[in-house]
């Protein structure tokens, strides 16, 4: 029975594919695929149905499913495309098999449903598992990339580094800030670290606690931490919350913080043009004498 049904499906695959494509196209106007180009939609459908028949022929033992699921994720297509497509294939296949029989009784109908379910369900499970696994892997890689960007330590001059912070600081990110700070201070031989919180929308007790811990850790390894980018509303919040930031310097802007960092490393910004003008005036006064 099973061999005969599978033979019917495989020998008449062209007809079933046409019916399946028509079924998928019929629902296109009402879902996410309506915005996809006709060429991409058609080529993806062809690849999908080829994967289905290859899996059916090889009884699920194929690597095509893994590659197809990964390509769908890269295209940004949702999981529902796979599940909807497989359900459409189930309906089309059942209708086609039943249409080939001259007499359909309850037993035959039940057997057809059971056999088609045995073919389709494993493919659905494998597609969903591969799609979910690929998606989780991509999300994991993106998370690592975001973490690397969420707390960068940038050397701007010898012995001076800057850590610009943007967005909300939670416990996990605070731990990453601490690790990057300590590793960066050692790596870049930094005497002064500027933590710029201009892009941090809210500084509450927890955020301030994390920043103080980071600054204290930097101090313990022999460097100085300067907190910069304190806006008036942030300063008011810090005062209202009773947060003590007296243990390390604070500045309202990165520019002022950088000037302080230069002073701490025995350097300063000189206006060369003004110096030249002073020298010229001195020389002119000497000439007049």
BELMO-V263550 format. One record per residue. RES is the residue in one letter. SS is DSSP state (alpha for helix, beta for strand, coil for the rest). PHI is phi in whole degrees, -180 to 180 (* if undefined). PSI is psi in radians with two decimals (* if undefined). Layout:
res=(RES/RES)
ss=(SS/SS)
phi=(PHI/PHI)
psi=(PSI/PSI)
This chain:
res=(X/X/X/X/X/X/X/X/X/X/X/X/X/X/X/X/X/X/X/X/X/X/X/X/X/X/X/X/X/X/X/X/X/X/X/X/X/X/X/X/X/X/X/X/X/X/X/X/X/X/X/X/X/X/X/X/X/X/X/X/X/X/X/X/X/X/X/X/X/X/X/X/X/X/X/X/X/X/X/X/X/X/X/X/X/X/X/X/X/X/X/X/X/X/X/X/X/X/X/X/X/X/X/X/X/X/X/X/X/X/X/X/X/X/X/X/X/X/X/X/X/X/X/X/X/X/X/X/X/X/X/X/X/X/X/X/X/X/X/X/X/X/X/X/X/X/X/X/X/X/X/X/X/X/X/X/X/X/X/X/X/X/X/X/X/X/X/X/X/X/X/X/X/X/X/X/X/X/X/X/X/X/X/X/X/X/X/X/X/X/X/X/X/X/X/X/X/X/X/X/X/X/X/X/X/X/X/X/X/X/X/X/X/X/X/X/X/X/X/X/X/X/X/X/X/X/X/X/X/X/X/X/X/X/X/X/X/X/X/X/X/X/X/X/X/X/X/X/X/X/X/X/X/X/X/X/X/X/X/X/X/X/X/X/X/X/X/X/X/X/X/X/X/X/X/X/X/X/X/X/X/X/X/X/X/X/X/X/X)
ss=(coil/alpha/alpha/alpha/alpha/alpha/alpha/alpha/alpha/alpha/alpha/coil/alpha/alpha/alpha/alpha/alpha/alpha/alpha/alpha/alpha/alpha/alpha/alpha/alpha/alpha/coil/alpha/alpha/alpha/coil/alpha/alpha/alpha/alpha/coil/coil/alpha/alpha/alpha/alpha/alpha/alpha/alpha/alpha/alpha/alpha/alpha/alpha/alpha/alpha/alpha/alpha/alpha/alpha/alpha/alpha/coil/coil/coil/coil/coil/coil/alpha/alpha/alpha/alpha/alpha/alpha/alpha/alpha/alpha/alpha/alpha/alpha/coil/coil/coil/alpha/alpha/alpha/alpha/alpha/alpha/alpha/alpha/alpha/alpha/alpha/alpha/alpha/alpha/alpha/alpha/alpha/alpha/alpha/alpha/alpha/coil/coil/coil/coil/coil/coil/alpha/alpha/alpha/alpha/alpha/alpha/alpha/alpha/alpha/alpha/alpha/alpha/alpha/alpha/alpha/alpha/alpha/alpha/alpha/alpha/alpha/alpha/alpha/alpha/alpha/alpha/alpha/alpha/alpha/alpha/alpha/alpha/alpha/alpha/alpha/alpha/alpha/alpha/alpha/alpha/alpha/alpha/alpha/alpha/alpha/coil/coil/coil/beta/beta/beta/beta/coil/coil/beta/beta/beta/beta/beta/beta/beta/coil/coil/coil/coil/alpha/alpha/alpha/alpha/alpha/alpha/alpha/alpha/alpha/alpha/alpha/alpha/alpha/alpha/alpha/alpha/alpha/coil/coil/coil/coil/beta/beta/beta/beta/beta/beta/beta/beta/coil/coil/coil/coil/coil/alpha/alpha/alpha/alpha/alpha/alpha/alpha/alpha/alpha/alpha/alpha/alpha/alpha/alpha/alpha/alpha/coil/coil/coil/beta/beta/beta/beta/beta/coil/coil/coil/alpha/alpha/alpha/alpha/alpha/alpha/alpha/alpha/alpha/alpha/coil/coil/coil/coil/coil/coil/coil/coil/beta/beta/coil/coil/alpha/alpha/alpha/alpha/alpha/alpha/alpha/alpha/alpha/alpha/alpha/coil/coil/coil/coil/coil/coil/coil/alpha/alpha/alpha/alpha/alpha/alpha/alpha/alpha/alpha/alpha/alpha/alpha/alpha/alpha/alpha/alpha/alpha/coil)
phi=(*/-63/-62/-65/-66/-65/-64/-60/-66/-69/-71/-117/-60/-61/-67/-67/-62/-61/-65/-67/-61/-65/-64/-66/-63/-63/-94/-66/-65/-109/-133/-63/-76/-65/-91/-88/-62/-60/-64/-67/-62/-68/-65/-68/-63/-62/-65/-61/-69/-65/-62/-61/-70/-63/-66/-65/-68/-96/59/86/-85/-148/-92/-64/-62/-61/-66/-68/-62/-67/-67/-62/-63/-64/-80/84/-85/-77/-64/-63/-61/-69/-68/-64/-64/-71/-66/-65/-63/-60/-64/-64/-64/-61/-63/-67/-62/-65/-71/-86/-97/-79/-136/-119/-106/-62/-65/-63/-60/-65/-66/-63/-59/-63/-68/-65/-62/-65/-80/-80/-59/-62/-66/-61/-61/-68/-62/-63/-64/-67/-62/-64/-64/-65/-65/-62/-66/-65/-62/-63/-65/-66/-64/-63/-63/-66/-63/-65/-89/-78/-145/-79/-114/-111/-75/-106/-164/-55/74/-128/-129/-127/-119/-81/-112/-131/93/-74/-109/-106/-63/-65/-69/-61/-64/-67/-60/-61/-63/-65/-62/-66/-64/-68/-61/-69/-64/-97/52/-82/-91/-134/-121/-101/-98/-99/-105/-55/-91/-89/-67/-135/-116/-104/-61/-66/-61/-61/-62/-64/-66/-63/-61/-63/-64/-66/-64/-63/-63/-67/-99/94/-119/-111/-112/-116/-91/-124/85/-83/-77/-54/-68/-69/-61/-64/-63/-60/-67/-63/-82/71/-81/-94/-112/-75/-77/-143/-64/-132/-137/-77/-141/-66/-60/-67/-65/-66/-63/-66/-64/-64/-64/-67/-103/60/-136/-156/-89/-111/-88/-63/-62/-65/-60/-63/-65/-64/-65/-63/-65/-64/-64/-63/-67/-67/-64/-68/-73)
psi=(-0.89/-0.76/-0.71/-0.74/-0.77/-0.65/-0.69/-0.79/-0.83/-0.67/-0.38/0.56/-0.63/-0.74/-0.72/-0.67/-0.75/-0.75/-0.71/-0.77/-0.69/-0.69/-0.77/-0.75/-0.60/-0.59/0.01/-0.65/-0.33/0.11/-2.94/-0.41/-0.11/-0.43/-0.04/2.50/2.62/-0.70/-0.81/-0.70/-0.78/-0.78/-0.65/-0.71/-0.73/-0.76/-0.71/-0.87/-0.53/-0.70/-0.72/-0.86/-0.62/-0.74/-0.68/-0.73/-0.66/0.15/0.76/-0.19/1.37/2.55/-0.05/-0.57/-0.76/-0.81/-0.67/-0.75/-0.70/-0.67/-0.64/-0.72/-0.76/-0.53/-0.24/0.35/2.47/2.88/-0.50/-0.42/-0.71/-0.84/-0.73/-0.72/-0.68/-0.63/-0.65/-0.69/-0.68/-0.84/-0.80/-0.76/-0.79/-0.82/-0.67/-0.80/-0.78/-0.57/-0.33/-0.18/2.43/-0.45/2.12/1.94/3.13/-0.71/-0.80/-0.75/-0.76/-0.70/-0.71/-0.81/-0.78/-0.77/-0.73/-0.67/-0.67/-0.53/-0.76/-0.75/-0.78/-0.63/-0.74/-0.81/-0.76/-0.70/-0.81/-0.75/-0.77/-0.73/-0.82/-0.74/-0.76/-0.70/-0.77/-0.66/-0.75/-0.76/-0.70/-0.76/-0.70/-0.65/-0.73/-0.76/-0.73/-0.66/-0.69/-0.54/-0.26/-0.33/1.11/2.53/2.03/2.07/2.13/-0.33/2.84/2.15/0.11/2.22/2.75/2.39/1.73/2.25/2.29/2.32/-3.05/2.50/1.97/-3.07/-0.73/-0.76/-0.61/-0.68/-0.70/-0.68/-0.80/-0.83/-0.81/-0.65/-0.91/-0.76/-0.73/-0.67/-0.75/-0.79/-0.75/0.09/0.81/2.30/-0.48/2.34/2.23/2.04/1.96/1.97/0.39/-0.66/0.11/2.01/-0.63/2.31/1.76/-2.97/-0.73/-0.80/-0.81/-0.68/-0.76/-0.74/-0.73/-0.72/-0.75/-0.77/-0.69/-0.69/-0.70/-0.72/-0.66/-0.41/0.26/0.26/2.93/2.40/2.24/2.20/2.09/2.88/0.46/1.84/2.80/-0.74/-0.57/-0.73/-0.73/-0.72/-0.77/-0.74/-0.78/-0.59/-0.15/0.51/2.24/1.93/0.42/-0.22/-0.28/2.69/2.61/2.53/2.68/-0.40/2.83/-0.62/-0.85/-0.63/-0.68/-0.67/-0.70/-0.67/-0.68/-0.73/-0.69/-0.43/0.40/0.71/2.86/2.87/2.20/2.43/1.72/-0.69/-0.74/-0.69/-0.77/-0.69/-0.69/-0.71/-0.75/-0.71/-0.69/-0.76/-0.74/-0.69/-0.65/-0.69/-0.65/-0.54/*)
